[in-house]
């Protein structure tokens, strides 16, 4: 595929993967009593309010074209813990909503692949683009889910871990947060992608392909 073709089939899965992730955080926060995201217009699956030009488009596309790991971010959905009845517990549920939405989207993109395979002869011109889009959608969403389950601030896994830890441990995670992105970049540089993230992504992808009876 040339660059234009690659971008054309990857742009929709990429934007949806990142923006639905954030919208899921906002929706669950709202259900648990925090209207902050709703009041700021972030309780929507419309990607425009969630898009961060650099994190949602530029960085992931550059990484995609370079053939390396895919990483990106949207504007974080604002959450005010003071509106929760059980702040740490409820924040863990809000955090869990993001990567869970990515896993559900990965399954949905898998269904797109399954549908594309059985398209009638008259629509076979759509088969290859849909298969490629579906497989990219599966991979991107699984990557985002696996990355966000890492227990490193500000990733979602750290919010879940903070709920499980005693107060002192949770406070220590809070203090690490301003440096978390730099720690993550350092870990990626040291090989965590090849040693941990990529094998997990491949394992989850294989399980989904098997569950959906898709060719590997």
Biotite code that builds the C-alpha atoms (Angstrom):
import biotite.structure as struc

atoms = struc.array([
    struc.Atom([0.000, 0.000, 0.000], chain_id="A", res_id=1, res_name="UNK", atom_name="CA", element="C"),
    struc.Atom([1.133, 3.532, -0.678], chain_id="A", res_id=2, res_name="UNK", atom_name="CA", element="C"),
    struc.Atom([1.044, 6.243, 1.982], chain_id="A", res_id=3, res_name="UNK", atom_name="CA", element="C"),
    struc.Atom([-2.302, 7.702, 0.907], chain_id="A", res_id=4, res_name="UNK", atom_name="CA", element="C"),
    struc.Atom([-3.994, 4.285, 0.925], chain_id="A", res_id=5, res_name="UNK", atom_name="CA", element="C"),
    struc.Atom([-2.544, 3.397, 4.320], chain_id="A", res_id=6, res_name="UNK", atom_name="CA", element="C"),
    struc.Atom([-3.668, 6.668, 5.905], chain_id="A", res_id=7, res_name="UNK", atom_name="CA", element="C"),
    struc.Atom([-7.117, 6.422, 4.303], chain_id="A", res_id=8, res_name="UNK", atom_name="CA", element="C"),
    struc.Atom([-7.875, 3.044, 5.881], chain_id="A", res_id=9, res_name="UNK", atom_name="CA", element="C"),
    struc.Atom([-6.190, 3.839, 9.229], chain_id="A", res_id=10, res_name="UNK", atom_name="CA", element="C"),
    struc.Atom([-7.563, 7.306, 9.992], chain_id="A", res_id=11, res_name="UNK", atom_name="CA", element="C"),
    struc.Atom([-11.093, 6.250, 11.015], chain_id="A", res_id=12, res_name="UNK", atom_name="CA", element="C"),
    struc.Atom([-10.035, 3.377, 13.327], chain_id="A", res_id=13, res_name="UNK", atom_name="CA", element="C"),
    struc.Atom([-7.345, 5.595, 14.840], chain_id="A", res_id=14, res_name="UNK", atom_name="CA", element="C"),
    struc.Atom([-9.613, 8.529, 15.634], chain_id="A", res_id=15, res_name="UNK", atom_name="CA", element="C"),
    struc.Atom([-12.392, 6.302, 16.958], chain_id="A", res_id=16, res_name="UNK", atom_name="CA", element="C"),
    struc.Atom([-9.997, 4.262, 19.100], chain_id="A", res_id=17, res_name="UNK", atom_name="CA", element="C"),
    struc.Atom([-8.732, 7.339, 20.904], chain_id="A", res_id=18, res_name="UNK", atom_name="CA", element="C"),
    struc.Atom([-11.900, 9.451, 21.108], chain_id="A", res_id=19, res_name="UNK", atom_name="CA", element="C"),
    struc.Atom([-14.331, 6.691, 22.113], chain_id="A", res_id=20, res_name="UNK", atom_name="CA", element="C"),
    struc.Atom([-11.849, 5.765, 24.840], chain_id="A", res_id=21, res_name="UNK", atom_name="CA", element="C"),
    struc.Atom([-12.131, 9.277, 26.288], chain_id="A", res_id=22, res_name="UNK", atom_name="CA", element="C"),
    struc.Atom([-15.896, 9.466, 25.811], chain_id="A", res_id=23, res_name="UNK", atom_name="CA", element="C"),
    struc.Atom([-16.241, 6.195, 27.749], chain_id="A", res_id=24, res_name="UNK", atom_name="CA", element="C"),
    struc.Atom([-14.391, 7.771, 30.677], chain_id="A", res_id=25, res_name="UNK", atom_name="CA", element="C"),
    struc.Atom([-16.745, 10.756, 30.621], chain_id="A", res_id=26, res_name="UNK", atom_name="CA", element="C"),
    struc.Atom([-19.898, 8.685, 30.312], chain_id="A", res_id=27, res_name="UNK", atom_name="CA", element="C"),
    struc.Atom([-19.013, 6.407, 33.246], chain_id="A", res_id=28, res_name="UNK", atom_name="CA", element="C"),
    struc.Atom([-17.937, 9.401, 35.354], chain_id="A", res_id=29, res_name="UNK", atom_name="CA", element="C"),
    struc.Atom([-21.318, 11.005, 34.642], chain_id="A", res_id=30, res_name="UNK", atom_name="CA", element="C"),
    struc.Atom([-23.146, 7.829, 35.648], chain_id="A", res_id=31, res_name="UNK", atom_name="CA", element="C"),
    struc.Atom([-21.191, 7.840, 38.921], chain_id="A", res_id=32, res_name="UNK", atom_name="CA", element="C"),
    struc.Atom([-22.185, 11.409, 39.725], chain_id="A", res_id=33, res_name="UNK", atom_name="CA", element="C"),
    struc.Atom([-19.573, 13.653, 38.090], chain_id="A", res_id=34, res_name="UNK", atom_name="CA", element="C"),
    struc.Atom([-21.108, 16.007, 35.448], chain_id="A", res_id=35, res_name="UNK", atom_name="CA", element="C"),
    struc.Atom([-17.796, 17.730, 34.609], chain_id="A", res_id=36, res_name="UNK", atom_name="CA", element="C"),
    struc.Atom([-17.298, 16.067, 31.219], chain_id="A", res_id=37, res_name="UNK", atom_name="CA", element="C"),
    struc.Atom([-20.948, 16.624, 30.278], chain_id="A", res_id=38, res_name="UNK", atom_name="CA", element="C"),
    struc.Atom([-20.822, 20.312, 31.212], chain_id="A", res_id=39, res_name="UNK", atom_name="CA", element="C"),
    struc.Atom([-17.767, 20.758, 28.967], chain_id="A", res_id=40, res_name="UNK", atom_name="CA", element="C"),
    struc.Atom([-19.320, 19.011, 25.965], chain_id="A", res_id=41, res_name="UNK", atom_name="CA", element="C"),
    struc.Atom([-17.092, 15.946, 26.249], chain_id="A", res_id=42, res_name="UNK", atom_name="CA", element="C"),
    struc.Atom([-19.888, 13.405, 26.761], chain_id="A", res_id=43, res_name="UNK", atom_name="CA", element="C"),
    struc.Atom([-20.006, 12.636, 23.054], chain_id="A", res_id=44, res_name="UNK", atom_name="CA", element="C"),
    struc.Atom([-18.648, 10.181, 20.501], chain_id="A", res_id=45, res_name="UNK", atom_name="CA", element="C"),
    struc.Atom([-18.138, 13.073, 18.095], chain_id="A", res_id=46, res_name="UNK", atom_name="CA", element="C"),
    struc.Atom([-14.335, 13.038, 17.761], chain_id="A", res_id=47, res_name="UNK", atom_name="CA", element="C"),
    struc.Atom([-13.922, 16.790, 17.302], chain_id="A", res_id=48, res_name="UNK", atom_name="CA", element="C"),
    struc.Atom([-14.145, 17.802, 21.004], chain_id="A", res_id=49, res_name="UNK", atom_name="CA", element="C"),
    struc.Atom([-11.668, 15.050, 21.922], chain_id="A", res_id=50, res_name="UNK", atom_name="CA", element="C"),
    struc.Atom([-9.043, 15.493, 19.213], chain_id="A", res_id=51, res_name="UNK", atom_name="CA", element="C"),
    struc.Atom([-5.596, 16.675, 20.164], chain_id="A", res_id=52, res_name="UNK", atom_name="CA", element="C"),
    struc.Atom([-3.888, 17.628, 16.892], chain_id="A", res_id=53, res_name="UNK", atom_name="CA", element="C"),
    struc.Atom([-0.493, 16.295, 17.940], chain_id="A", res_id=54, res_name="UNK", atom_name="CA", element="C"),
    struc.Atom([-1.528, 13.283, 20.023], chain_id="A", res_id=55, res_name="UNK", atom_name="CA", element="C"),
    struc.Atom([-4.527, 12.084, 18.008], chain_id="A", res_id=56, res_name="UNK", atom_name="CA", element="C"),
    struc.Atom([-3.290, 12.651, 14.476], chain_id="A", res_id=57, res_name="UNK", atom_name="CA", element="C"),
    struc.Atom([0.341, 13.671, 13.999], chain_id="A", res_id=58, res_name="UNK", atom_name="CA", element="C"),
    struc.Atom([2.165, 11.313, 16.392], chain_id="A", res_id=59, res_name="UNK", atom_name="CA", element="C"),
    struc.Atom([0.159, 8.137, 15.588], chain_id="A", res_id=60, res_name="UNK", atom_name="CA", element="C"),
    struc.Atom([0.341, 8.740, 11.829], chain_id="A", res_id=61, res_name="UNK", atom_name="CA", element="C"),
    struc.Atom([4.094, 9.332, 11.915], chain_id="A", res_id=62, res_name="UNK", atom_name="CA", element="C"),
    struc.Atom([4.568, 6.145, 13.950], chain_id="A", res_id=63, res_name="UNK", atom_name="CA", element="C"),
    struc.Atom([2.269, 4.234, 11.608], chain_id="A", res_id=64, res_name="UNK", atom_name="CA", element="C"),
    struc.Atom([4.228, 5.345, 8.550], chain_id="A", res_id=65, res_name="UNK", atom_name="CA", element="C"),
    struc.Atom([7.533, 4.520, 10.246], chain_id="A", res_id=66, res_name="UNK", atom_name="CA", element="C"),
    struc.Atom([6.291, 1.017, 10.918], chain_id="A", res_id=67, res_name="UNK", atom_name="CA", element="C"),
    struc.Atom([6.921, 1.129, 14.669], chain_id="A", res_id=68, res_name="UNK", atom_name="CA", element="C"),
    struc.Atom([4.579, 0.862, 17.626], chain_id="A", res_id=69, res_name="UNK", atom_name="CA", element="C"),
    struc.Atom([1.431, 3.006, 17.518], chain_id="A", res_id=70, res_name="UNK", atom_name="CA", element="C"),
    struc.Atom([0.882, 5.427, 20.360], chain_id="A", res_id=71, res_name="UNK", atom_name="CA", element="C"),
    struc.Atom([-1.372, 8.433, 20.691], chain_id="A", res_id=72, res_name="UNK", atom_name="CA", element="C"),
    struc.Atom([-3.673, 10.369, 22.966], chain_id="A", res_id=73, res_name="UNK", atom_name="CA", element="C"),
    struc.Atom([-6.717, 12.610, 22.959], chain_id="A", res_id=74, res_name="UNK", atom_name="CA", element="C"),
    struc.Atom([-7.560, 15.526, 25.219], chain_id="A", res_id=75, res_name="UNK", atom_name="CA", element="C"),
    struc.Atom([-8.113, 13.907, 28.624], chain_id="A", res_id=76, res_name="UNK", atom_name="CA", element="C"),
    struc.Atom([-11.721, 14.001, 29.772], chain_id="A", res_id=77, res_name="UNK", atom_name="CA", element="C"),
    struc.Atom([-11.952, 16.146, 32.923], chain_id="A", res_id=78, res_name="UNK", atom_name="CA", element="C"),
    struc.Atom([-13.005, 14.254, 36.037], chain_id="A", res_id=79, res_name="UNK", atom_name="CA", element="C"),
    struc.Atom([-13.634, 15.819, 39.472], chain_id="A", res_id=80, res_name="UNK", atom_name="CA", element="C"),
    struc.Atom([-13.172, 13.223, 42.220], chain_id="A", res_id=81, res_name="UNK", atom_name="CA", element="C"),
    struc.Atom([-15.054, 15.429, 44.677], chain_id="A", res_id=82, res_name="UNK", atom_name="CA", element="C"),
    struc.Atom([-18.291, 14.455, 42.928], chain_id="A", res_id=83, res_name="UNK", atom_name="CA", element="C"),
    struc.Atom([-17.799, 10.756, 43.618], chain_id="A", res_id=84, res_name="UNK", atom_name="CA", element="C"),
    struc.Atom([-19.171, 9.008, 46.685], chain_id="A", res_id=85, res_name="UNK", atom_name="CA", element="C"),
    struc.Atom([-16.115, 6.712, 46.835], chain_id="A", res_id=86, res_name="UNK", atom_name="CA", element="C"),
    struc.Atom([-13.372, 8.689, 45.032], chain_id="A", res_id=87, res_name="UNK", atom_name="CA", element="C"),
    struc.Atom([-10.687, 6.015, 44.594], chain_id="A", res_id=88, res_name="UNK", atom_name="CA", element="C"),
    struc.Atom([-13.152, 3.215, 43.868], chain_id="A", res_id=89, res_name="UNK", atom_name="CA", element="C"),
    struc.Atom([-15.232, 5.260, 41.430], chain_id="A", res_id=90, res_name="UNK", atom_name="CA", element="C"),
    struc.Atom([-12.124, 6.628, 39.706], chain_id="A", res_id=91, res_name="UNK", atom_name="CA", element="C"),
    struc.Atom([-10.941, 3.045, 39.175], chain_id="A", res_id=92, res_name="UNK", atom_name="CA", element="C"),
    struc.Atom([-14.237, 2.226, 37.441], chain_id="A", res_id=93, res_name="UNK", atom_name="CA", element="C"),
    struc.Atom([-13.943, 5.372, 35.286], chain_id="A", res_id=94, res_name="UNK", atom_name="CA", element="C"),
    struc.Atom([-10.384, 4.354, 34.368], chain_id="A", res_id=95, res_name="UNK", atom_name="CA", element="C"),
    struc.Atom([-11.449, 0.802, 33.533], chain_id="A", res_id=96, res_name="UNK", atom_name="CA", element="C"),
    struc.Atom([-14.043, 2.133, 31.071], chain_id="A", res_id=97, res_name="UNK", atom_name="CA", element="C"),
    struc.Atom([-11.363, 3.420, 28.671], chain_id="A", res_id=98, res_name="UNK", atom_name="CA", element="C"),
    struc.Atom([-9.426, 0.239, 27.850], chain_id="A", res_id=99, res_name="UNK", atom_name="CA", element="C"),
    struc.Atom([-12.638, -1.800, 28.095], chain_id="A", res_id=100, res_name="UNK", atom_name="CA", element="C"),
    struc.Atom([-14.125, 0.352, 25.340], chain_id="A", res_id=101, res_name="UNK", atom_name="CA", element="C"),
    struc.Atom([-11.028, -0.342, 23.240], chain_id="A", res_id=102, res_name="UNK", atom_name="CA", element="C"),
    struc.Atom([-11.427, -4.104, 23.650], chain_id="A", res_id=103, res_name="UNK", atom_name="CA", element="C"),
    struc.Atom([-15.088, -3.845, 22.633], chain_id="A", res_id=104, res_name="UNK", atom_name="CA", element="C"),
    struc.Atom([-14.112, -1.750, 19.616], chain_id="A", res_id=105, res_name="UNK", atom_name="CA", element="C"),
    struc.Atom([-11.493, -4.337, 18.676], chain_id="A", res_id=106, res_name="UNK", atom_name="CA", element="C"),
    struc.Atom([-14.251, -6.961, 18.632], chain_id="A", res_id=107, res_name="UNK", atom_name="CA", element="C"),
    struc.Atom([-16.438, -4.645, 16.535], chain_id="A", res_id=108, res_name="UNK", atom_name="CA", element="C"),
    struc.Atom([-13.638, -4.170, 13.987], chain_id="A", res_id=109, res_name="UNK", atom_name="CA", element="C"),
    struc.Atom([-13.201, -7.932, 13.951], chain_id="A", res_id=110, res_name="UNK", atom_name="CA", element="C"),
    struc.Atom([-16.852, -8.200, 12.951], chain_id="A", res_id=111, res_name="UNK", atom_name="CA", element="C"),
    struc.Atom([-16.125, -5.746, 10.123], chain_id="A", res_id=112, res_name="UNK", atom_name="CA", element="C"),
    struc.Atom([-13.437, -8.142, 8.882], chain_id="A", res_id=113, res_name="UNK", atom_name="CA", element="C"),
    struc.Atom([-15.866, -11.060, 9.165], chain_id="A", res_id=114, res_name="UNK", atom_name="CA", element="C"),
    struc.Atom([-18.494, -9.126, 7.210], chain_id="A", res_id=115, res_name="UNK", atom_name="CA", element="C"),
    struc.Atom([-16.015, -8.121, 4.511], chain_id="A", res_id=116, res_name="UNK", atom_name="CA", element="C"),
    struc.Atom([-15.038, -11.734, 3.914], chain_id="A", res_id=117, res_name="UNK", atom_name="CA", element="C"),
    struc.Atom([-18.627, -12.725, 3.065], chain_id="A", res_id=118, res_name="UNK", atom_name="CA", element="C"),
    struc.Atom([-19.584, -9.709, 0.939], chain_id="A", res_id=119, res_name="UNK", atom_name="CA", element="C"),
    struc.Atom([-21.458, -10.631, -2.258], chain_id="A", res_id=120, res_name="UNK", atom_name="CA", element="C"),
    struc.Atom([-19.648, -10.615, -5.581], chain_id="A", res_id=121, res_name="UNK", atom_name="CA", element="C"),
    struc.Atom([-21.093, -7.220, -6.526], chain_id="A", res_id=122, res_name="UNK", atom_name="CA", element="C"),
    struc.Atom([-19.402, -5.603, -3.512], chain_id="A", res_id=123, res_name="UNK", atom_name="CA", element="C"),
    struc.Atom([-16.038, -7.371, -3.714], chain_id="A", res_id=124, res_name="UNK", atom_name="CA", element="C"),
    struc.Atom([-14.338, -4.053, -4.530], chain_id="A", res_id=125, res_name="UNK", atom_name="CA", element="C"),
    struc.Atom([-14.924, -3.185, -0.849], chain_id="A", res_id=126, res_name="UNK", atom_name="CA", element="C"),
    struc.Atom([-13.510, -6.422, 0.552], chain_id="A", res_id=127, res_name="UNK", atom_name="CA", element="C"),
    struc.Atom([-9.806, -5.589, 0.763], chain_id="A", res_id=128, res_name="UNK", atom_name="CA", element="C"),
    struc.Atom([-10.223, -2.009, 2.138], chain_id="A", res_id=129, res_name="UNK", atom_name="CA", element="C"),
    struc.Atom([-12.664, -3.228, 4.794], chain_id="A", res_id=130, res_name="UNK", atom_name="CA", element="C"),
    struc.Atom([-10.438, -6.139, 5.801], chain_id="A", res_id=131, res_name="UNK", atom_name="CA", element="C"),
    struc.Atom([-7.427, -3.828, 6.122], chain_id="A", res_id=132, res_name="UNK", atom_name="CA", element="C"),
    struc.Atom([-9.440, -1.222, 8.051], chain_id="A", res_id=133, res_name="UNK", atom_name="CA", element="C"),
    struc.Atom([-10.864, -3.884, 10.333], chain_id="A", res_id=134, res_name="UNK", atom_name="CA", element="C"),
    struc.Atom([-7.495, -5.462, 11.078], chain_id="A", res_id=135, res_name="UNK", atom_name="CA", element="C"),
    struc.Atom([-5.916, -2.042, 11.725], chain_id="A", res_id=136, res_name="UNK", atom_name="CA", element="C"),
    struc.Atom([-8.873, -1.193, 13.981], chain_id="A", res_id=137, res_name="UNK", atom_name="CA", element="C"),
    struc.Atom([-8.415, -4.410, 15.932], chain_id="A", res_id=138, res_name="UNK", atom_name="CA", element="C"),
    struc.Atom([-4.682, -3.884, 16.365], chain_id="A", res_id=139, res_name="UNK", atom_name="CA", element="C"),
    struc.Atom([-4.899, -0.194, 17.325], chain_id="A", res_id=140, res_name="UNK", atom_name="CA", element="C"),
    struc.Atom([-7.591, -0.801, 19.923], chain_id="A", res_id=141, res_name="UNK", atom_name="CA", element="C"),
    struc.Atom([-5.787, -3.767, 21.455], chain_id="A", res_id=142, res_name="UNK", atom_name="CA", element="C"),
    struc.Atom([-2.572, -1.734, 21.651], chain_id="A", res_id=143, res_name="UNK", atom_name="CA", element="C"),
    struc.Atom([-4.379, 1.127, 23.400], chain_id="A", res_id=144, res_name="UNK", atom_name="CA", element="C"),
    struc.Atom([-6.068, -1.290, 25.815], chain_id="A", res_id=145, res_name="UNK", atom_name="CA", element="C"),
    struc.Atom([-2.810, -3.051, 26.716], chain_id="A", res_id=146, res_name="UNK", atom_name="CA", element="C"),
    struc.Atom([-0.905, 0.222, 27.090], chain_id="A", res_id=147, res_name="UNK", atom_name="CA", element="C"),
    struc.Atom([-3.582, 1.768, 29.267], chain_id="A", res_id=148, res_name="UNK", atom_name="CA", element="C"),
    struc.Atom([-3.732, -1.240, 31.565], chain_id="A", res_id=149, res_name="UNK", atom_name="CA", element="C"),
    struc.Atom([-0.097, -0.612, 32.524], chain_id="A", res_id=150, res_name="UNK", atom_name="CA", element="C"),
    struc.Atom([-0.047, 0.548, 36.192], chain_id="A", res_id=151, res_name="UNK", atom_name="CA", element="C"),
    struc.Atom([1.914, 3.707, 35.412], chain_id="A", res_id=152, res_name="UNK", atom_name="CA", element="C"),
    struc.Atom([0.477, 7.212, 35.898], chain_id="A", res_id=153, res_name="UNK", atom_name="CA", element="C"),
    struc.Atom([-1.230, 8.790, 34.032], chain_id="A", res_id=154, res_name="UNK", atom_name="CA", element="C"),
    struc.Atom([-2.328, 5.552, 32.313], chain_id="A", res_id=155, res_name="UNK", atom_name="CA", element="C"),
    struc.Atom([-5.631, 4.021, 33.366], chain_id="A", res_id=156, res_name="UNK", atom_name="CA", element="C"),
    struc.Atom([-4.011, 1.046, 35.048], chain_id="A", res_id=157, res_name="UNK", atom_name="CA", element="C"),
    struc.Atom([-2.541, 3.358, 37.672], chain_id="A", res_id=158, res_name="UNK", atom_name="CA", element="C"),
    struc.Atom([-6.046, 4.499, 38.709], chain_id="A", res_id=159, res_name="UNK", atom_name="CA", element="C"),
    struc.Atom([-7.079, 0.884, 39.160], chain_id="A", res_id=160, res_name="UNK", atom_name="CA", element="C"),
    struc.Atom([-3.905, 0.122, 41.108], chain_id="A", res_id=161, res_name="UNK", atom_name="CA", element="C"),
    struc.Atom([-4.429, 3.210, 43.304], chain_id="A", res_id=162, res_name="UNK", atom_name="CA", element="C"),
    struc.Atom([-7.783, 1.799, 44.414], chain_id="A", res_id=163, res_name="UNK", atom_name="CA", element="C"),
    struc.Atom([-6.180, -1.535, 45.346], chain_id="A", res_id=164, res_name="UNK", atom_name="CA", element="C"),
    struc.Atom([-3.218, -0.018, 47.228], chain_id="A", res_id=165, res_name="UNK", atom_name="CA", element="C"),
    struc.Atom([-3.237, 1.377, 50.775], chain_id="A", res_id=166, res_name="UNK", atom_name="CA", element="C"),
    struc.Atom([-3.421, 5.161, 51.033], chain_id="A", res_id=167, res_name="UNK", atom_name="CA", element="C"),
    struc.Atom([0.363, 5.699, 51.145], chain_id="A", res_id=168, res_name="UNK", atom_name="CA", element="C"),
    struc.Atom([0.872, 3.650, 47.993], chain_id="A", res_id=169, res_name="UNK", atom_name="CA", element="C"),
    struc.Atom([-1.883, 5.543, 46.187], chain_id="A", res_id=170, res_name="UNK", atom_name="CA", element="C"),
    struc.Atom([-0.344, 8.873, 47.195], chain_id="A", res_id=171, res_name="UNK", atom_name="CA", element="C"),
    struc.Atom([3.029, 7.711, 45.883], chain_id="A", res_id=172, res_name="UNK", atom_name="CA", element="C"),
    struc.Atom([1.417, 6.973, 42.501], chain_id="A", res_id=173, res_name="UNK", atom_name="CA", element="C"),
    struc.Atom([-0.074, 10.479, 42.524], chain_id="A", res_id=174, res_name="UNK", atom_name="CA", element="C"),
    struc.Atom([3.386, 11.979, 43.061], chain_id="A", res_id=175, res_name="UNK", atom_name="CA", element="C"),
    struc.Atom([4.817, 9.989, 40.144], chain_id="A", res_id=176, res_name="UNK", atom_name="CA", element="C"),
    struc.Atom([2.160, 11.199, 37.687], chain_id="A", res_id=177, res_name="UNK", atom_name="CA", element="C"),
    struc.Atom([3.944, 14.377, 36.425], chain_id="A", res_id=178, res_name="UNK", atom_name="CA", element="C"),
    struc.Atom([6.853, 12.172, 35.328], chain_id="A", res_id=179, res_name="UNK", atom_name="CA", element="C"),
    struc.Atom([4.839, 9.184, 34.113], chain_id="A", res_id=180, res_name="UNK", atom_name="CA", element="C"),
    struc.Atom([4.986, 9.932, 30.404], chain_id="A", res_id=181, res_name="UNK", atom_name="CA", element="C"),
    struc.Atom([8.776, 10.271, 30.564], chain_id="A", res_id=182, res_name="UNK", atom_name="CA", element="C"),
    struc.Atom([9.017, 6.971, 32.462], chain_id="A", res_id=183, res_name="UNK", atom_name="CA", element="C"),
    struc.Atom([6.863, 5.327, 29.784], chain_id="A", res_id=184, res_name="UNK", atom_name="CA", element="C"),
    struc.Atom([9.047, 6.672, 26.975], chain_id="A", res_id=185, res_name="UNK", atom_name="CA", element="C"),
    struc.Atom([12.116, 5.411, 28.842], chain_id="A", res_id=186, res_name="UNK", atom_name="CA", element="C"),
    struc.Atom([10.574, 1.958, 29.267], chain_id="A", res_id=187, res_name="UNK", atom_name="CA", element="C"),
    struc.Atom([9.710, 1.831, 25.581], chain_id="A", res_id=188, res_name="UNK", atom_name="CA", element="C"),
    struc.Atom([13.275, 2.787, 24.731], chain_id="A", res_id=189, res_name="UNK", atom_name="CA", element="C"),
    struc.Atom([14.554, 0.010, 27.011], chain_id="A", res_id=190, res_name="UNK", atom_name="CA", element="C"),
    struc.Atom([12.506, -2.586, 25.179], chain_id="A", res_id=191, res_name="UNK", atom_name="CA", element="C"),
    struc.Atom([9.230, -2.971, 27.070], chain_id="A", res_id=192, res_name="UNK", atom_name="CA", element="C"),
    struc.Atom([7.429, -2.911, 23.709], chain_id="A", res_id=193, res_name="UNK", atom_name="CA", element="C"),
    struc.Atom([9.128, -6.071, 22.405], chain_id="A", res_id=194, res_name="UNK", atom_name="CA", element="C"),
    struc.Atom([9.355, -7.836, 25.770], chain_id="A", res_id=195, res_name="UNK", atom_name="CA", element="C"),
    struc.Atom([5.872, -7.182, 27.180], chain_id="A", res_id=196, res_name="UNK", atom_name="CA", element="C"),
    struc.Atom([3.450, -5.062, 25.175], chain_id="A", res_id=197, res_name="UNK", atom_name="CA", element="C"),
    struc.Atom([3.841, -6.664, 21.736], chain_id="A", res_id=198, res_name="UNK", atom_name="CA", element="C"),
    struc.Atom([3.485, -10.262, 23.040], chain_id="A", res_id=199, res_name="UNK", atom_name="CA", element="C"),
    struc.Atom([0.348, -9.275, 24.985], chain_id="A", res_id=200, res_name="UNK", atom_name="CA", element="C"),
    struc.Atom([-1.114, -7.484, 21.954], chain_id="A", res_id=201, res_name="UNK", atom_name="CA", element="C"),
    struc.Atom([-0.418, -10.517, 19.766], chain_id="A", res_id=202, res_name="UNK", atom_name="CA", element="C"),
    struc.Atom([-1.960, -12.875, 22.325], chain_id="A", res_id=203, res_name="UNK", atom_name="CA", element="C"),
    struc.Atom([-5.155, -10.826, 22.699], chain_id="A", res_id=204, res_name="UNK", atom_name="CA", element="C"),
    struc.Atom([-5.398, -10.386, 18.929], chain_id="A", res_id=205, res_name="UNK", atom_name="CA", element="C"),
    struc.Atom([-5.016, -14.147, 18.394], chain_id="A", res_id=206, res_name="UNK", atom_name="CA", element="C"),
    struc.Atom([-7.727, -14.898, 20.976], chain_id="A", res_id=207, res_name="UNK", atom_name="CA", element="C"),
    struc.Atom([-10.133, -12.477, 19.288], chain_id="A", res_id=208, res_name="UNK", atom_name="CA", element="C"),
    struc.Atom([-9.373, -13.864, 15.832], chain_id="A", res_id=209, res_name="UNK", atom_name="CA", element="C"),
    struc.Atom([-10.036, -17.369, 17.126], chain_id="A", res_id=210, res_name="UNK", atom_name="CA", element="C"),
    struc.Atom([-13.242, -16.326, 18.910], chain_id="A", res_id=211, res_name="UNK", atom_name="CA", element="C"),
    struc.Atom([-14.532, -14.683, 15.718], chain_id="A", res_id=212, res_name="UNK", atom_name="CA", element="C"),
    struc.Atom([-13.342, -17.617, 13.534], chain_id="A", res_id=213, res_name="UNK", atom_name="CA", element="C"),
    struc.Atom([-11.191, -15.283, 11.448], chain_id="A", res_id=214, res_name="UNK", atom_name="CA", element="C"),
    struc.Atom([-8.169, -16.451, 9.441], chain_id="A", res_id=215, res_name="UNK", atom_name="CA", element="C"),
    struc.Atom([-4.916, -15.653, 11.231], chain_id="A", res_id=216, res_name="UNK", atom_name="CA", element="C"),
])
